[in-house]
Amino acid sequence: MDDVLTETVPTDDLKRFEKVYHEQLYKNDVTPKAQFEYAWCLVRSKYPADIKKGIVLLQELYKSHDEGQRDYLYYLAIGNARIKEYSKALSYVRAFLSIEPGNQQVISLESTIKKKMDKEGLVGMAMAGGVVLAVGALVGLGMAVASKKS
C-alpha cells in the first residue's frame, strides 16, 4: 500500500487528461469524468502544487456529484497524505469507511498513513531533541567560558 503514496503518474497520461480537461473548460462544459481523471493524475504527480490542484478539483466533485463519492474520498486521502496533511487524509479515510466499513484497500491506506505519521513524528521529535541538546551544550559552553574569565 505504501506504493500508492509514492506512485507517480506518467507524464503522457497527465498531459492527455489535462488536454481533455482544458478543452472542456474552454467550452465551459467540464464533465465530472474529465475533471476526475485530471484530478486523479494530479494527485499522483511528483509536484506538490499539482497535488494541491488535484485535491481542489476532487473537493469540488465531492461537493457537487453524489456519484463517485467513494473514489473522490479515496483520492482525497491519497493526495493529502502525499503532501503530508495526514490529519486531513485520515478524515477522508474515516469518511470513506463510514460509507463502506470493510473496504480492505482503505483500511490498508489508513494503516500506511498512520505509520507515516508515527515515523515522521519520531523523526521530528528526534530533530527537536537534537536542537535542545545543541542549545544546552552551547549554553553550558558559554557558562564555562564566562566562569573562566572571572
ZIJOLIN-V560850 format. One line per field, one symbol per residue. ss: DSSP state (@ for helix, = for strand, . for the rest). psi: psi as a letter, one per 30 degrees, with the letter a starting at -180 (. if undefined). A space follows every 10 residues. Layout:
BEGIN
ss: ???
psi: ???
END
This chain:
BEGIN
ss: .@@@@@.... @@@@@@@@@@ @@@@@@.... .@@@@@@@@@ @@.....@@@ @@@@@@@@@@ @@@@....@@ @@@@@@@@@@ @@...@@@@@ @@@@@@@@@. ...@@@@@@@ @@@@@@@@@@ @@@@@@@@@@ @@@@@@@@@@ @@@@@@@@@.
psi: feffffklkk eeeeeeeeee eeeeeefhik leeeeeeeee eefglfkeee eeeeeeeeee eeffjekgee eeeefeeeee efggieeeee eeeeeeffei fgjeeeeeee eeeeeeeeef eeeeeeeeee eeeeeeeeee eeeeeefef.
END
